[in-house]
Amino acid sequence: MSSPIDPEGTESAIIHELVDFSGADVLEVGCGDGRLTWRYAEAAAMVLAMDTNGEKIARATGATPASLRSKTSFLVADIADVELSPDAYDVAILAHSL
């Protein structure tokens, strides 16, 4: 999926240069409408993407490519209120969330 925010793909290239998502279980905090999620989810084993904005989560869920639906889940939640096992994820990613 292309994004008007990063039409040259620079953000995607840098993310993949810094992080190996191959077979990783990924937690994405502040996923919004899934703009960043689609850039790495294909390589990941599983993705849990969360955001506090229910409308954005609904858009992300609806826009999930068919090929990623079985391994990508979206959750309306604040990371401060979610209890996660310390070893549940290999990678945690966030962008524009602080």
N, C-alpha and C positions, 0 to 999 in steps of 0.2 A: 504494500500500500504506500502510495506517495503522500507526502504531507506538504501543504503550502508553507509550513513553518520551516522546513528543511529541504527545499527543492533540490539542492545539490547532493543531498545524502551525506553531508559532512558529519552531522550528529550520529547517524547510524554507523558510519565508518569508525568514528572514534570510540563509540561504545563497544563495538566488536573488537577493536584493537586492544582495549583495556580489559575486557571480560570475555572469557570463553563460556558461552552458554550451552555448549554441546552436552546434551543429556542432563543438564542441571535442573534442579527444582528451584524455581525463582519466585521470590516475593517482590511485588512492585507496590510501593507506597505512593499514593497520590497519582494514580493512573489516569485520572480524568476520563476522556472519551476513548482511551486506548491508543492514542497517537503513537506513543513510544512502544507499547506492548507488541504491536505487530512487527516491529523492527527486530525483535529478538526471539519471539515466541516459537517460531518454526524450529529453531535449533534446540530449544529447551525441552526437557522431558515433561515438565508440568509448570504451570504458572498460576499463582494466586495474585490477582491485581485488585487493589482496594483504593477507595476514595470516599470522602465524606459526602460528596455530591451525588445524590440518587439519580438525578436526571442524566448526568454524565455517565454513570454506571449503566443506566438503561441504554444509552446510545452505544456504549462500548459493547455491551452484550448483544445488541441487535446487529452491530457491524462486524461481529466476529466472523472471520472467514470460515467457511465450512471445514476446511482442512485443519483448523486450530480449535474447533469447538470441544473436542474430546479431551484436550489437555489445558484449556484456559478457563479459569473461573474468575468471576468478578464479584466483589463484595462491597456493599455500602458499609463502611466502617472507618473509624479513626484508629490509627495504629496504636495510639496511647491507650485505647480501651480493649485491645485484642490480646488475648493470651496465646502465645505461640510457643511450641516446644523449641528450645534453643538449637536443636540439631535438625529441625524440620526442613530447612532451606539451605541450598548451597550458595545462593546469590541473593542479595537484597539490592534493589535498585530504586532510585527515586530521581525525579527531575522536576524542578519548579515546585517543590513541595515544602520548602522551608521558608 
